[in-house]
Amino acid sequence: MKISNIDAHFHQLFQPKTPANKLDEKTALSTNRPTPTDEQIRDWLQSPEIKQWLNKQMMGITNTLKIEMVNTITKNILDKPDKDCRVQYSGAAIRVDVLRWQLWASYKLPYASGIKALDCPYTLQKHLEESTREQSTTNKHASHID
């Protein structure tokens, strides 16, 4: 007598879901990763949006030091654009993930034992999209001037 029509693979339904395989994710990101020019990288990292975001982060270091850290990152990434770069000072760190072209900052929380780590929402991709939009607007204005 058959008690149930349950599939023989029923046990698989209750196995914990694992996050995407890190190697597969890295391979996919590497394959689709943009290869920006030195000028695009420099413009992005030295953009007002990056400076404003860093200035808002309570990292326990001066804004001038944050900018110096970004300048060091810029130099290092231009030398080795396929390698992530991180600069650390005291309890603060700033890093660029070159697979996602995203700036990241971490710092010790004052009066706490934790660390805060944040991704900057202004990625290289957003920077390039805004630059393209600005260029097309400039070109439209220039064509009206003729």
N, C-alpha and C positions, 0 to 999 in steps of 0.2 A: 504494500500500500504506500502510495506516494503522499507525503505529508505536505510538501511545499514545492512551489515552482521557483524557488530562489536559485539564482544563478550560482554556479560554482565559484565565481569570482566575487561573491558578496563581501568577503572580508576586506577586499580592496577599497570598498566604499568608506570604510572607517579608518583608513590609515591617515595619519596627519599629512596635511598638505605641506609640501616643502616649497620654499621660495625657488624661483627660477635658478637653475644651475649658474653659479657665478661665472664659470668659464664660458658657458654659452652666451651669457649676457655680455661679457667682456668681448667675445668674438663678434657678436652682433654690433656692439658699439664701435669696435675697431673698424669693421667693414664699412659702416655708414658714417664714420667720423669725418667731419669737414677738415680740410687742410687749409687753414687760413694763411694769409701772407703775414710777414713780419709787421707790416704797417697796420693790418687789421687787428692783430693781437695787441700791439702797442696802443692803438686808438681805443680799443675796448677797455684795457686795464687802466688807462689813464683818463677814462671818460668821467664826466661829472657825476653820472649815475653811480659808478663804482665808488667814487670818493664820498658821495652823500651817504651811501649805504654803510660804508666803513665808519664814517663819522658818527652814525647813529648807534654803532655797536659799543657797548660799555666794556671795553676790553682791558681796562686798567693801564692803558698806554696812551701817549699823546697822539693826536691826529697826524702830526708830522711824522712820527715814528711809523704809523700805519702806512702812510704814503711811501716812506723809505722801504718798508717791507715789500710793498707792491712793486716798487721800482726794481728791487732785487729779484723778485719773482719774474718780472718782465724780462730782465736781462738773461736769467737762467733759462726761461722757456724759449727765448729767441735762439739761444745756443743749442738747446735740446728740445725741440717742439714735440717730440713723441714721449716725453717723460714728465710725469706730474712733478710739481715743485711745491715745496712747503718751506716757509720761513717762520721760525719761532723766536720769540723774545719773552723771557720771563714765563708767565703762564698763558701767554697769548700766541696764537698761530694763525697764519693766513696761508691758504693753499689754493692751487688751481688744479682741477681735475681735467686733463687734456682729452679724455675720451668724451666727456660731456661738455667741455669748455665752460666750466662753471667755477666761480670763485667761492671759497668756503672759508669761514672764520670760526675759530674756537677759542674759548677763554674760560678761566676759572671764575665761578660766580663769587662775588664778594659775600663774606659771612656765611658761606655754605661749602659743603664738601664736593659739590657737583661741578661739572663742566658743561658749558653751553656750546653747542655747535650748530651753526646756521649756514645754509646755502644762500648765496646771493641770488635774488630772483632775476637780476639783470645779466643774463648769459651772453656769450659771444653771439649766439644765434639771434637773440633779440636785438643786440647792437647792430648786427649786419642788416636785419630787417628794417630797423629804424633808419639806418644810413641809406638804404635803397629807397625807402619812402621819401626821405628828404631830398635825395638826388632827383627823383621823378618830379617832385613838387618844384624844385629849382628849375628843371628842364622845361616844365610847363610855363613857368613865369618867363623864362628866357625866350620861349617861342612866341609869347604874346608881345614881347618888347619889339621884335622885328617888325 
